[in-house]
């Protein structure tokens, strides 16, 4: 039945609205806490140097939600002075592994570190010269750790999902780590505002990058 004001579902009472606000606040706090808990180890510095000094291509990979973060990382790298490409691990099994070549450096995102498509792609990539694997992973028994040269440890990240399943805090951590790496890499390479504008010339950010910089 509709509400007395006509049409649609009845509006929830104020107590339900307050519960929703409370849960949203709790989720935001959980994600912020997961990011704050990241331990910045020497491996983070090693990852920056490996990406800067890569003699081959810089690649990223990941499956599912982690894949979206990997794709965003590649895009951020491109606009901040480090050309990068995302390789879908599923498509890699059907020919896209051909993008991988000798001396390449790849950043692989996987919370569990057990995603079969990612592991298979990296194992086969080694056969055709993949030099450096940087893992962004969480689980202590992550198989990805054993395959990697550098491990960026996300720590143990509880998901604030009511079932503890939906990638949320974990993807927030991945995104924060990848942003930090990209921005520091931009700084150590001396990428200027002008350089940024050359790579990101469209839209609001392009106009900002070009202001006082023509």
N, C-alpha and C positions, 0 to 999 in steps of 0.2 A: 504494500500500500504506500501511496505517496504521502508527503507531509501535508499538514493542514494548509500550508501556503501554496500547495498545488505543484504536482510533478516532482519526479526525482525521489531519491532515497531520503529518509529523515536524517538531519544533521546529527553527528555524534554529540554526546553531551560533553561538558567541559572536562570531566575526569578522564575520558578517553583521549581527548586532545592533549591533556597534560601528560598522559602516559606515552603518547607518540613523541612528544617533545623530549621527554626524559630518555626514551630509547635512542633517539637521534643524538642527543647529547652524549650518552654512554658510548655509542659507536664512534663518534668523533674523538672522544677521549681515548678510546682503545686504539684507534689508528694512530693518533698522535703519540701515545705511549710506546707503541711498537716502533715508530720511527726514532723516537728519543733513545730507545734501548739499543740501537745499532752500535756495535763496537767497531770503531774505526781503527783497524789493525794495519800493520805495514803492507799487507796485501793490497790495500786500496791504493797506496802510492805505487806499488808495482804495476797495478792495472793501468794507471795513468801513463806511466812510462812505456808500457807494452803497446798501448794504443798509439801513443805519439810516435814511437820508433818502428812501428810495423812496416816491414819492407813490402808487404803485399796489401791486400784489401782488408778493410775493417768490416766485419759482418756481425749480425746479431741473429739470434734464433730463440724460439720458445713456442710452446704449444698452448692453445686455449687462451685463458686470460693472460698468462705469462707471455704469450706470443704478442698480444696487443701492446704490452709494455715494451717488449723487444722492438717492435715496429716503431713505437714512439721514440725509443732511444735512438734508433738509426736516423729518424727524421730530425731529432734535436742535434745529433752529431753533424748532419749535413749542413744545417743552418749555422752551426758554430765553428765551421772550419775544418771538419774532419769528414770527408766523404765516406758514407757507409751504406750498406744494403742489408735488408732483412731477408733471411732465407727461411721459408716455411718448411719445418721438418717433415711434414707429410708429403709435400710436393718434392722434397729432396729425393725421396725414394723413386720418383717418377721422372727424373732428369734434372731437377733444379740443383742437385749436388754438383752439377757441372760448373756452377758459379764459384765453387770453392777451388782454390789453387794453391800452389806452393807459396810459402811465407805468409799466408793469410793469418789474421787474428780474429777470433770469433768470441762474442760474449753470449753465453747461453743462460737463459733464465728458466729456472724450475724450482718451485718451493720444495717438492719432494725429492727432486733429483733422480727420479725413477721413471720419468716419462720415456716410454720405449722408443718413440719416434725420434726424440732428441738424442738419446744415447746412441741409437743406430746411426744417425746422421753423423755424429761426431766421430764414432769409431771408423766409419767408412771414409770420412773426410781426412783422417790421418793417413789413409792409404794413398791419397792423392796430394799429400804435401802440407796439409793444414798444420801450421807451426805452433800457434798459441791458442789455448782454450782458457777463457776466463769464465768461471761459474759464478752465478748469483743464485744461492741456494740456502735452504734452511735445515732440513732434516739431518741429524748426525750420521745416519746410515745412508745418506744420499750416494747413489752410485756415480752421480755426476762428479762428486769430489775426486774420485779415483781417476777419472778421465782427464781432469783439468790440471793446468799448470799453475793457475792462480785461482784461489777461492775467496770470494767476497761473501762472508757468512752473514746471513740475514738474522741469525739468532732464532730462537723458538718463538713463533708468532701465532698466538691463539686468534682464531677468527671470531669476531663478535657476532657472526651469524647465529641465530638461535639453535642451529644444529651443529655449529662448529665446522661447517663445510664450505660455505660460499667464499671464494677468494675475495678478500676485502682488505683486511689489515695487511695480509701478505703482499698483495699487489701494491698497496700504498708504500710499503717498505721497498719493494723493487723499484718503484717509480722514483722514490727519494734517492736511493743509491745511484740509479742511472743518471738522474739530474745532477747530482753532486759530481759524479765522474765527468760528465759532459762539460759542466761549467768550469771545473778546475783544468780540464784538458784545454779548454778554450783560452784560459788565462796563461797556462805554461807555453802555449803556442803563440801567444801575443796577438790573438785575433782582435782586431779593432772594431769600433762601431761601424766604420766604413766597410770593413770586410764583411761584417754581419749584413749590412744593407745590400751588398752585392749579391748575397746568397738568399736573402729574404727581402726582396724589393717590393712585394705587394702588400696591400692592406694597411692597417693602422700601424703595425710594427715596422713595415717598410718605410712609411712616411716618417715615423719617429727616427729610424736609423739614418735617414737622409737629411733630416733637419740639421742645419748648421754644419753640413758635411758634404755639400755639393762640390 
